[in-house]
C-alpha cells in the first residue's frame, strides 16, 4: 500500500530525549519523499513558532498541525485556526486559577502567555516549547486568539486533575496528556486527527494512505485514524495498545527507520 502522507509527533517520537534528530538522514529521506509525491506533516502539541525552528530548510514546503490541531499552516499558508470565544476563555481561566500547584500557559496565535509570578524553573521549561512566550500579571488583559491551555502540575495529581477537568469543563475543552508529562486542554474535536483530515482533503489523500507516528495521549485519534499508525516503543502501554504497528525507540531513530521502510516499499508498505 503506497503512503502519500507522513505525519510525525515531535517530543518522544521524532525527537530523541535531547530534543534532536538526525538532520542529514532525514533531509535525504525528505528528498525521496518529494520524488515519490509524499507529503510531510509535523503534528505536535507544541507552538508553531517552536516547531518551525526544527525545520529551517523546509518549513515553507511542509505542513504543521500545531497546538494539537488548533492551528494548521500548510506550505507557509495560514490554513486553519481554532478559537475560544471570550466567554469560554474567561470561564476556563477562572476555573484553572483555582487549581492548587498548577502552572498555566494560555496558548495564543501570537504568543504563549503565562504568569509572571510562576518560578524561574517553570519559565525555563516553558520556553523550550514556546519560542514566543510572554509573562503577564494576569490572563484577562491579553489580546490574542486562543486555542489551547497547557498545564504543568505534579505527576501524582495528573490523572485525577484530568478527570476533574473533563467533568467540570469538558464541554468547552478536553484534557489530554502531552508528550512531556503535562496536560493540554484542547477545543473538542480540534485534535491532530482533525488537522490531518483537513490536509488530506486539500491533497486528496485517504486515511489508508497515511503513515503517522506518536507516543502520547494527544496522539490517540491520529494513530487510530491513520492507515499505518505507528506507536513508539517508548510509549506507555495504553498507547501501545492502540495499534498493531510499533516503531523503535525515539532514541534509536525509530521514526526514520520506519520512514526508510515506507520509502523502500518494504512490509507493511509493500
C-alpha positions in Angstrom: 0.0 0.0 0.0 1.7 3.3 -1.1 2.0 6.0 1.5 1.1 9.6 0.5 1.4 11.4 3.8 3.8 11.0 6.7 2.8 12.7 10.0 5.1 12.9 13.0 4.6 13.9 16.6 7.8 15.6 17.9 8.6 15.1 21.6 9.2 11.4 22.4 8.7 10.5 18.8 10.6 12.3 16.0 13.0 13.9 18.5 15.3 12.0 20.8 15.4 12.8 24.5 17.9 15.6 23.8 15.3 17.2 21.5 17.4 16.5 18.4 17.1 14.3 15.3 19.5 13.0 12.6 19.0 16.0 10.3 21.2 14.7 7.5 19.5 11.4 7.3 16.0 13.0 7.5 16.8 15.5 4.7 17.9 12.7 2.5 14.7 10.9 3.2 12.7 14.1 2.6 14.2 14.5 -0.9 13.0 11.0 -1.6 9.5 11.8 -0.2 9.3 14.7 -2.7 10.3 12.4 -5.5 7.6 9.9 -4.5 4.9 12.6 -4.0 4.7 12.0 -0.3 3.6 14.9 1.9 5.3 15.5 5.2 3.4 16.9 8.2 4.5 17.9 11.7 1.7 17.2 14.1 2.5 18.3 17.6 1.1 19.9 20.8 3.8 22.4 20.6 3.8 26.0 19.4 4.1 26.7 15.7 6.9 29.1 16.3 8.9 26.4 18.1 8.1 23.7 15.5 9.4 25.7 12.5 12.8 26.1 14.3 13.4 22.3 13.8 13.0 22.5 10.0 14.6 25.8 8.8 15.5 24.3 5.4 11.9 23.1 4.5 9.5 24.9 6.8 7.9 26.7 3.8 7.4 23.4 2.0 5.7 21.2 4.6 2.6 21.4 6.8 2.3 21.9 10.6 -0.6 20.8 12.7 0.4 22.8 15.8 -1.1 23.2 19.2 -2.7 19.7 19.0 -4.7 20.7 15.9 -5.6 24.2 17.0 -3.5 25.9 14.2 -2.7 24.5 10.8 -0.1 26.0 8.5 0.4 24.5 5.1 3.4 25.4 2.9 3.6 28.8 4.7 -0.2 29.4 4.3 -2.3 30.0 7.4 -4.9 27.4 6.7 -6.9 26.9 9.9 -7.3 28.5 13.3 -9.4 27.1 16.1 -10.6 29.8 18.7 -12.2 30.0 22.0 -14.8 32.7 22.5 -14.0 35.4 25.0 -16.6 33.9 27.4 -15.2 30.4 27.0 -11.7 31.7 27.6 -12.8 33.6 30.8 -14.6 30.5 32.1 -11.5 28.4 31.6 -9.2 30.9 33.2 -11.5 31.4 36.2 -11.5 27.7 36.9 -7.8 27.0 36.2 -6.7 29.7 38.6 -8.5 27.9 41.4 -6.4 24.7 41.0 -3.5 24.4 43.5 0.1 23.8 42.3 -0.9 24.2 38.6 1.1 26.5 36.3 -0.8 27.7 33.2 0.2 28.6 29.7 -2.5 30.2 27.6 -1.6 29.2 24.0 -2.4 32.1 21.6 -1.7 32.5 18.0 0.8 35.4 18.6 2.4 34.1 21.8 2.2 31.7 24.7 1.2 33.6 27.8 2.0 32.8 31.4 2.0 34.5 34.8 5.0 36.5 36.0 4.6 35.0 39.5 5.5 31.5 38.5 9.0 30.4 39.4 12.0 30.7 37.0 12.4 26.9 36.6 8.9 26.7 35.1 9.6 29.6 32.7 12.8 28.0 31.6 11.0 24.7 30.9 8.1 26.5 29.1 10.5 28.4 26.9 11.7 25.1 25.3 8.2 24.6 23.9 7.1 28.2 23.4 9.6 30.2 21.5 7.3 33.2 21.7 6.4 33.4 25.5 5.5 36.4 27.5 4.9 36.8 31.2 2.0 38.9 32.3 0.4 39.8 35.7 -3.0 38.3 34.8 -4.7 36.5 31.9 -7.6 38.8 31.4 -5.7 41.7 29.7 -4.3 39.8 26.8 -5.4 40.4 23.2 -4.9 37.2 21.2 -6.6 34.2 19.6 -6.6 31.3 22.0 -6.9 27.6 21.1 -5.2 25.7 23.9 -4.1 25.7 27.5 -1.0 23.8 28.7 -0.9 22.9 32.4 2.1 21.9 34.5 1.4 20.1 37.7 2.8 17.3 40.0 2.7 13.9 38.3 0.8 12.3 41.2 -2.2 14.7 40.5 -2.2 14.3 36.7 -4.9 11.6 36.3 -7.3 13.0 39.0 -7.0 16.5 37.6 -7.8 15.2 34.1 -10.9 13.5 35.4 -12.0 16.6 37.3 -11.4 18.9 34.3 -13.3 16.6 32.0 -16.3 16.5 34.3 -16.2 20.3 35.0 -15.3 21.8 31.7 -15.3 19.0 29.1 -18.0 20.8 27.0 -15.6 23.7 26.5 -12.1 22.0 26.4 -10.9 18.4 26.5 -7.9 17.4 28.7 -5.3 15.2 27.0 -1.9 14.1 28.1 1.0 15.7 26.3 4.3 14.2 25.3 6.2 15.7 28.2 4.1 14.7 31.1 1.7 17.6 31.5 -1.9 18.3 30.5 -3.1 20.0 27.3 -6.6 21.4 27.1 -7.9 21.4 23.6 -11.1 22.5 21.9 -13.4 19.4 21.4 -12.8 17.9 18.0 -9.8 20.0 17.2 -7.2 17.2 17.7 -4.3 16.1 15.5 -6.5 13.7 13.5 -8.8 16.6 12.6 -5.9 18.6 11.4 -4.6 15.7 9.3 -8.1 15.3 7.8 -8.2 18.9 6.7 -4.8 18.5 4.9 -5.9 15.1 3.5 -9.0 16.8 1.9 -6.8 19.5 0.5 -4.4 17.0 -1.1 -6.9 14.2 -1.9 -5.3 11.6 0.5 -7.3 8.8 2.1 -6.8 7.6 5.7 -5.3 4.3 4.4 -2.5 6.3 2.7 -1.4 8.0 5.9 1.6 6.9 8.0 1.5 8.5 11.5 3.8 8.3 14.5 3.1 9.2 18.1 3.8 8.3 21.7 1.2 10.1 23.9 -2.4 10.6 24.7 -2.7 13.5 22.4 -1.8 11.2 19.5 -4.6 8.8 20.1 -7.0 10.0 17.4 -4.3 10.4 14.8 -2.8 7.0 15.4 -6.3 5.3 15.1 -7.3 7.3 12.0 -4.1 6.6 10.0 -3.9 3.5 7.9 -0.5 3.0 9.3 -0.4 4.3 12.9 2.9 3.5 14.5 3.3 3.8 18.2 6.8 4.4 19.6 8.5 1.6 21.6 9.0 4.1 24.4 5.2 4.9 24.6 3.1 3.9 27.7 1.4 0.6 27.5 -2.1 2.1 27.0 -0.9 4.0 23.9 1.0 1.0 22.5 -2.2 -1.0 22.7 -3.9 1.3 20.2 -2.4 -0.2 17.1 -0.6 -3.3 15.9 2.3 -1.2 14.4 5.3 -0.3 16.5 8.3 1.8 15.7 11.7 1.5 17.5 12.5 3.8 20.5 12.7 7.5 19.9 16.4 7.4 20.9 17.1 4.9 18.2 15.8 7.0 15.3 12.7 4.9 15.3 10.7 7.2 13.1 13.4 7.4 10.5 13.8 3.6 10.5 10.1 3.2 9.6 10.2 6.0 7.0 13.1 4.2 5.3 10.9 1.1 5.0 8.0 3.1 3.6 10.2 4.8 1.0 11.7 1.4 0.0 8.2 -0.2 -0.2 9.1 -2.8 2.4 6.5 -4.6 4.6 4.0 -3.5 5.8 4.0 -0.9 3.0 4.6 -3.4 0.1 
